[in-house]
Amino acid sequence: MAVNAGAKVTLPIMDAFWGDRYGQLEDPYGHRWSIATRKRVLTEEEIRSAMKAFAAKSKEKSAGGSFFPPLIHLCRNANERVRAESATATRLQPA
């Protein structure tokens, strides 16, 4: 729908190694948007393992800088937030 309104896909939707389905686009005014939905809540070790596999695969395609250390921090915080929200929702359900 956004593309039909003039947005340009800058990163096609993909299943990302940190557990999200993720993509990016740029609207006709130059604003960049990230779109994501949580598909799986991963442990830090699962994220690290998936990140290493992704990095090895990406190395074959390009030789650029690393953005992975900040991603680990972001993923850890997001996963902790999801777990806390799930725990709260469980406590609020009637017995």
TORVEX-228352 format. One line per field, with one value per residue: x, y, z of N, C-alpha, C in turn. Coordinates in steps of 0.2 Angstrom, whole numbers, plus 5000, padded with zeros to 4 digits. Each point is the difference from the previous one (the first is absolute). Example, Ala and Ser with C-alpha at 12.3 -4.5 7.8 and 13.67 -1.06 7.14 Angstrom:
residues 2
n_xx: c(5066 / 4998)
n_yy: c(4972 / 5005)
n_zz: c(5039 / 4996)
ca_xx: c(4996 / 5004)
ca_yy: c(5006 / 5006)
ca_zz: c(5000 / 5001)
c_xx: c(5004 / 4996)
c_yy: c(5006 / 5005)
c_zz: c(5000 / 5003)
***
This chain:
residues 95
n_xx: c(5004 / 5006 / 5002 / 4994 / 5001 / 5005 / 4999 / 5007 / 5000 / 5003 / 4996 / 5000 / 4994 / 5003 / 5002 / 5000 / 5006 / 4998 / 4996 / 5002 / 4994 / 5004 / 4999 / 5002 / 4998 / 4999 / 4997 / 4995 / 4999 / 5003 / 4994 / 5005 / 4997 / 5000 / 4999 / 4997 / 5000 / 4999 / 5004 / 5006 / 5000 / 5006 / 5004 / 5004 / 5001 / 4994 / 4999 / 5005 / 4998 / 4994 / 5002 / 5004 / 4994 / 4996 / 5004 / 5000 / 4994 / 5000 / 5005 / 4996 / 4995 / 5002 / 5004 / 4995 / 4998 / 5001 / 4994 / 5003 / 5006 / 4998 / 5000 / 5006 / 5002 / 4998 / 5002 / 5006 / 5000 / 4999 / 5004 / 5004 / 4999 / 5001 / 5006 / 5002 / 4999 / 5003 / 5005 / 5000 / 5000 / 5005 / 5003 / 4998 / 5001 / 4994 / 5000)
n_yy: c(4994 / 5000 / 4995 / 4998 / 5003 / 4996 / 4996 / 5000 / 4993 / 5001 / 4996 / 4995 / 4999 / 4998 / 4994 / 5005 / 5000 / 5005 / 4997 / 5005 / 5001 / 5002 / 5007 / 5004 / 5006 / 5004 / 5005 / 5003 / 5001 / 4994 / 4999 / 4998 / 4994 / 4997 / 4994 / 4999 / 4994 / 4998 / 4996 / 5001 / 4997 / 5003 / 4995 / 5003 / 4994 / 4999 / 5006 / 4999 / 4994 / 5003 / 5005 / 4995 / 4996 / 5005 / 5001 / 4993 / 5000 / 5005 / 4997 / 4995 / 5004 / 5002 / 5006 / 5000 / 5005 / 5000 / 4998 / 4994 / 5002 / 5005 / 4996 / 4997 / 5006 / 5002 / 4995 / 5001 / 5006 / 4999 / 4995 / 5003 / 5005 / 4996 / 4997 / 5007 / 5002 / 4994 / 5001 / 5007 / 4998 / 4996 / 5004 / 5004 / 4994 / 4999 / 4998)
n_zz: c(5000 / 5004 / 4996 / 5000 / 5006 / 4997 / 5005 / 5002 / 4998 / 5005 / 5003 / 4995 / 5002 / 5006 / 5001 / 5005 / 5001 / 5002 / 4995 / 4996 / 4997 / 4996 / 4999 / 4995 / 5000 / 4994 / 5004 / 4996 / 5007 / 4999 / 5004 / 5004 / 4999 / 5006 / 4997 / 5006 / 5000 / 5006 / 4997 / 5003 / 5006 / 4998 / 5002 / 5004 / 5002 / 4999 / 5002 / 5005 / 5000 / 5000 / 5004 / 5003 / 4999 / 5002 / 5005 / 5001 / 5000 / 5004 / 5003 / 4998 / 5002 / 5006 / 5000 / 5005 / 5003 / 5007 / 5000 / 5001 / 5003 / 4997 / 4995 / 5002 / 5001 / 4993 / 4998 / 5004 / 4999 / 4994 / 5000 / 5004 / 4995 / 4995 / 5003 / 5001 / 4994 / 4998 / 5005 / 4998 / 4994 / 5002 / 5004 / 4995 / 4998 / 5000 / 5006)
ca_xx: c(4996 / 5004 / 5003 / 4995 / 5000 / 5006 / 5006 / 5005 / 5002 / 5007 / 5002 / 4994 / 4998 / 5003 / 5000 / 5007 / 5003 / 4998 / 4994 / 4994 / 4999 / 5003 / 5001 / 5001 / 4998 / 5001 / 4994 / 5001 / 5003 / 5006 / 5000 / 5001 / 4996 / 5002 / 4994 / 5002 / 4995 / 5004 / 4998 / 5003 / 5004 / 5006 / 5004 / 5006 / 5004 / 4997 / 5002 / 5007 / 5001 / 4997 / 5004 / 5006 / 4999 / 4998 / 5006 / 5004 / 4996 / 5000 / 5007 / 5001 / 4996 / 5004 / 5005 / 4998 / 5000 / 4996 / 4994 / 4997 / 5000 / 4994 / 4994 / 4999 / 4997 / 4993 / 4997 / 4999 / 4995 / 4993 / 4998 / 4998 / 4994 / 4995 / 4999 / 4996 / 4993 / 4997 / 4999 / 4995 / 4993 / 4998 / 4998 / 4994 / 4995 / 4996 / 5002)
ca_yy: c(5006 / 5006 / 5000 / 5003 / 5007 / 5004 / 4998 / 4996 / 4995 / 5000 / 4993 / 4996 / 4996 / 4994 / 4997 / 5002 / 4995 / 5002 / 4998 / 5004 / 5001 / 5007 / 5003 / 5007 / 5004 / 5007 / 5003 / 5005 / 5006 / 4998 / 4997 / 4992 / 4997 / 4993 / 4996 / 4993 / 4996 / 4995 / 4993 / 4996 / 5003 / 4996 / 5002 / 5004 / 4995 / 4999 / 5006 / 5000 / 4994 / 5002 / 5006 / 4997 / 4997 / 5006 / 5004 / 4996 / 5000 / 5007 / 5001 / 4998 / 5005 / 5006 / 5001 / 5007 / 5001 / 4995 / 5003 / 4994 / 5001 / 5004 / 4996 / 4995 / 5004 / 5002 / 4994 / 4998 / 5005 / 4999 / 4993 / 5001 / 5003 / 4996 / 4995 / 5003 / 5001 / 4994 / 4998 / 5004 / 4998 / 4993 / 5002 / 5003 / 4996 / 4997 / 4992)
ca_zz: c(5000 / 5000 / 4994 / 4995 / 5002 / 4998 / 5004 / 4997 / 5004 / 5001 / 5003 / 5000 / 5006 / 5001 / 5006 / 5002 / 5005 / 5007 / 5001 / 4997 / 4993 / 5000 / 4993 / 5000 / 4994 / 5001 / 4997 / 4995 / 5003 / 5002 / 5006 / 5000 / 5004 / 5001 / 5001 / 5003 / 5005 / 5004 / 4998 / 5005 / 5006 / 5001 / 5005 / 4998 / 4997 / 4994 / 4996 / 4998 / 4996 / 4993 / 4998 / 4997 / 4994 / 4995 / 4998 / 4996 / 4993 / 4997 / 4999 / 4993 / 4996 / 5000 / 5005 / 5003 / 5008 / 5004 / 5004 / 5004 / 5008 / 5002 / 4999 / 5006 / 5006 / 4999 / 5000 / 5007 / 5003 / 4997 / 5003 / 5007 / 5001 / 4998 / 5006 / 5006 / 4998 / 5000 / 5007 / 5003 / 4997 / 5003 / 5006 / 5000 / 4997 / 5005 / 5002)
c_xx: c(5004 / 5004 / 4995 / 4999 / 5006 / 5007 / 5004 / 5003 / 5008 / 5003 / 4994 / 4998 / 5004 / 4999 / 5007 / 5003 / 4998 / 4993 / 4994 / 5000 / 5001 / 5001 / 5000 / 4997 / 5001 / 4994 / 5002 / 5004 / 5007 / 5001 / 5001 / 4996 / 5002 / 4993 / 5002 / 4995 / 5004 / 4997 / 5002 / 5003 / 5006 / 5004 / 5006 / 5005 / 4997 / 5001 / 5007 / 5001 / 4997 / 5004 / 5006 / 4999 / 4998 / 5007 / 5005 / 4997 / 5001 / 5007 / 5002 / 4998 / 5004 / 5005 / 4999 / 5002 / 4995 / 4995 / 4998 / 5000 / 4994 / 4994 / 4998 / 4997 / 4993 / 4996 / 4998 / 4995 / 4993 / 4998 / 4998 / 4993 / 4994 / 4998 / 4996 / 4993 / 4996 / 4998 / 4994 / 4993 / 4998 / 4997 / 4993 / 4994 / 4996 / 5001 / 4994)
c_yy: c(5006 / 5001 / 5003 / 5007 / 5004 / 4998 / 4996 / 4995 / 5001 / 4994 / 4996 / 4996 / 4994 / 4997 / 5001 / 4995 / 5002 / 4998 / 5004 / 4999 / 5008 / 5002 / 5007 / 5003 / 5007 / 5003 / 5005 / 5006 / 4999 / 4998 / 4992 / 4997 / 4993 / 4997 / 4993 / 4997 / 4995 / 4993 / 4995 / 5004 / 4996 / 5001 / 5003 / 4995 / 4998 / 5006 / 5000 / 4995 / 5002 / 5005 / 4998 / 4997 / 5005 / 5004 / 4996 / 5000 / 5007 / 5002 / 4998 / 5005 / 5007 / 5000 / 5007 / 5000 / 4995 / 5004 / 4996 / 5002 / 5005 / 4996 / 4995 / 5004 / 5001 / 4993 / 4997 / 5004 / 4998 / 4993 / 5001 / 5004 / 4995 / 4995 / 5003 / 5001 / 4994 / 4998 / 5004 / 4998 / 4993 / 5002 / 5003 / 4996 / 4997 / 4993 / 4996)
c_zz: c(5000 / 4994 / 4995 / 5001 / 4999 / 5004 / 4996 / 5005 / 5001 / 5003 / 5000 / 5006 / 5000 / 5007 / 5003 / 5005 / 5007 / 5002 / 4998 / 4993 / 4999 / 4993 / 5001 / 4994 / 5001 / 4996 / 4995 / 5002 / 5003 / 5007 / 5000 / 5005 / 5001 / 5003 / 5003 / 5004 / 5003 / 4998 / 5006 / 5005 / 5001 / 5006 / 4998 / 4996 / 4993 / 4995 / 4998 / 4995 / 4993 / 4997 / 4997 / 4993 / 4995 / 4998 / 4995 / 4993 / 4997 / 4998 / 4992 / 4995 / 5000 / 5006 / 5003 / 5007 / 5003 / 5003 / 5005 / 5007 / 5002 / 4999 / 5006 / 5006 / 4999 / 5000 / 5007 / 5004 / 4997 / 5003 / 5007 / 5001 / 4998 / 5005 / 5006 / 4998 / 5000 / 5007 / 5003 / 4997 / 5003 / 5007 / 5000 / 4997 / 5006 / 5001 / 4998)
***
